[in-house]
Amino acid sequence: MKKLITIMSMLALAAMVGCQSSSSSKGGSVTTDEGFKIAVPTFATTIKQGETQSIPVTLERDKYFKQDVKVLISTTKGISIDPTSVMVKSNDKPEVQVRITAAQDAALGEYSIRVLGTPKTGEPTSTVFNVKVVAP
C-alpha cells in the first residue's frame, strides 16, 4: 500500500511540474513582433498661407520587422506635400521629413493629411493628421 501511495504521489508531482513548465505567462499564445506603426504629429500643426513647414513621419518597427515600406502621403487641394511617395528601406533611418506648403490663397481651416505605409508583404497601415492653415 505504501508503494502504491508513493507511486501515485510521484505521478501527481510529475504531472504538476510538467504542466507548470509548459505553460506560458501569456496564456499559451506567442506574440511575434513583426509589424510597424506610423508616427505623425499628435497635435494640429499650424501653418500660415504661403508658408512651408517640415514635419517628421516615422516608422516605428516592431522588434523583428525587417521589411522595406512604401509610404504614400496625400492631402486635399490648398496645401501640397513633398514628397508624396518614399520607399523606406529596412536598413534606412525610419524618419522621413515631409514638407507641407500652404498655397498663398489656401482657404483658412483644417486639412487632413493621410499617410499610408505598405510593406513588401503583409497588411498596410495608415494614419491621418491635421494641418491648420491660418492667415499670415
C-alpha positions in Angstrom: 0.0 0.0 0.0 2.9 2.4 0.8 4.4 1.7 -2.6 1.1 2.5 -4.3 0.7 5.8 -2.4 4.4 6.7 -3.2 3.9 5.9 -6.9 0.7 7.9 -7.1 2.3 10.9 -5.3 5.2 10.9 -7.7 3.0 10.7 -10.7 0.9 13.6 -9.4 4.0 15.6 -8.7 5.4 14.9 -12.1 2.2 15.9 -13.8 2.1 19.2 -11.8 5.7 20.0 -12.7 5.2 19.2 -16.3 2.1 21.5 -16.5 3.9 24.4 -14.9 6.9 24.2 -17.1 4.9 24.0 -20.4 2.5 26.9 -19.6 3.2 30.3 -20.9 2.8 33.5 -19.0 0.8 34.8 -21.9 -1.9 32.1 -21.6 -0.3 29.9 -24.2 -0.2 32.4 -27.0 3.1 33.5 -28.6 3.5 37.1 -29.7 5.6 37.9 -32.7 6.7 41.5 -33.1 6.5 41.6 -36.9 4.7 44.8 -37.7 5.1 48.6 -37.8 3.2 51.7 -36.9 3.3 55.2 -38.5 4.0 58.0 -36.0 2.9 61.5 -37.0 2.4 64.7 -35.1 -0.4 64.2 -32.5 -1.3 67.8 -32.3 -2.7 70.0 -35.1 0.2 71.7 -36.9 -0.4 75.3 -37.7 0.9 76.8 -41.0 0.5 80.3 -42.5 -0.7 80.9 -46.0 2.3 80.8 -48.3 4.5 79.1 -45.7 6.3 75.8 -45.8 7.0 73.6 -42.8 8.8 70.3 -42.4 7.0 67.5 -40.4 8.5 64.2 -39.3 6.8 60.9 -40.3 8.3 58.0 -38.5 8.0 54.2 -39.0 8.0 52.5 -35.6 9.2 49.0 -36.4 8.5 46.1 -34.1 11.5 44.1 -32.9 11.6 41.6 -35.8 10.1 43.7 -38.6 12.8 44.0 -41.3 10.9 44.9 -44.5 11.0 47.9 -46.8 7.9 50.0 -46.5 6.5 52.3 -49.3 5.0 55.4 -47.8 2.3 57.4 -49.7 1.2 60.8 -48.4 -1.9 62.6 -49.7 -4.0 65.6 -48.9 -6.6 67.9 -50.4 -6.3 71.0 -52.6 -5.0 74.1 -50.9 -1.8 72.5 -49.4 0.9 70.5 -51.1 3.1 67.7 -49.8 6.7 66.8 -50.8 7.5 64.0 -51.1 4.2 62.3 -51.8 5.8 58.9 -52.0 9.0 57.4 -50.5 10.5 54.0 -50.0 11.9 53.4 -46.5 14.4 50.6 -46.8 14.7 48.2 -43.9 18.2 49.5 -43.1 17.3 53.2 -43.6 16.7 55.7 -40.8 12.9 55.3 -40.1 12.1 59.0 -40.2 11.1 60.9 -43.3 10.8 64.7 -43.3 7.7 65.8 -45.2 7.5 69.4 -46.4 4.0 70.9 -46.2 3.3 74.1 -48.2 0.1 76.1 -47.9 -0.8 78.0 -51.0 -0.9 81.8 -50.8 -4.7 81.6 -51.5 -5.4 78.4 -49.4 -8.7 78.6 -47.6 -8.3 79.0 -43.9 -9.1 76.0 -41.8 -8.0 72.4 -41.2 -6.7 70.0 -43.8 -6.3 66.2 -43.3 -3.1 64.5 -44.4 -3.3 60.7 -44.9 -0.2 58.6 -44.6 -0.3 55.0 -45.9 2.6 52.6 -45.3 2.7 49.4 -47.3 5.3 46.7 -46.5 6.6 44.3 -49.2 4.5 41.5 -47.6 1.7 41.9 -45.1 -1.0 44.4 -44.3 -0.7 48.1 -44.9 -1.0 50.6 -42.1 -2.4 54.2 -42.3 -3.0 57.2 -40.1 -4.2 60.7 -40.5 -3.1 64.0 -39.0 -4.3 67.6 -39.4 -2.7 70.8 -40.5 -4.4 74.1 -39.8 -3.9 76.9 -42.3 -4.1 80.4 -40.8 -3.7 84.0 -42.2 -0.1 85.3 -42.4 
